[in-house]
Amino acid sequence: MKKLLLSAAIATILSGNFAFAEEAKPDNEVSFNIAGVSDYRYRGLSQTRLKPALQGGADYVNNPSGFYAGTWLSTIKWTKDSGGGGDLEVDLYAGKKGEIVTDVSYDVGVLSYVYPSNGLGKVAGFADANTTEVYGQIGYGPAYIKYSHTVTNLFGFVDSKNSGYLDLGANFEVAPGYTLGLHYGHQSVKNNTAYAYDDWKIGITKEFVGVTLGLAAVGTNAEKTLYTTSPINGGKFLGKSGVVLSAVKTF
């Protein structure tokens, strides 16, 4: 369940016999994004019963300080599939990022996942779906390691405060304009160890006429009996291996 930020920054450095001045960024920047995906996977699990989703968000960054804040939304199905209500996820986040030393970056912040009208707190065996995590990330070149820690219950699991998610990954430019992304993650669920699982992703992205297109293979080793929707909702295994297509426009 989420999420990575959809917006990405690209730095270009020119070298040669002449010196070129890099265009200075404004102190404050605001950007927006809109996307369509064939399946909204978060931490390897489908949030939309293996169906497409519409997504979008807005981001603010103060370049001198590295402070950022934003929001991101997606259509979902999992809260209804679990016996509750709602069909929307709203993420609210803020943090600070920068460089520790040359080629070594950091990113720390807080992220709240809000599921309006989810009602899972009134369903037997569930806690409220709303979840808040704090996170920290260290990057070196194209690689990174990130850890997210819940300060509330995790996505409807009862008594699951202090769950954690470890995220290892790297993004390489393998050809002009083509970026290869590699990811491995491990989700732990406090007091619900049977629901712990690993997930992985291998993807490629390329920008065409201002739209970033993506193709990714994803999968998990989640326990099938625990992560399958009820027969009335199709009996779908939400952690099955599959291919996800995406199109993202940032402006």
Buried (B, 14 or more C-beta within 10 A) or exposed (E): BBBBBBBBEEEEEEEEEEEEEEEEEEEEEEBEBBBBBBBBBBBBBBBBBBBEBEBBBBBBBBEEEBBBBBBBBBBBBBBBBBBBBBBBBBBBBBBEBEEEEEEEBBBBBBBBBBBBEBBBBEBEEBBBBBBBBBBBBBBEEBEBEBBBBBEBBBBBBEEBBBBBBBBBBBBEEEEEEEBBBBBBBBBBBBEBEEBBBBBBBEBBBBBEEEEBEBBBEBBBBBBEEEBBBEEEBEEBBBBBEBEBEBBBBBE
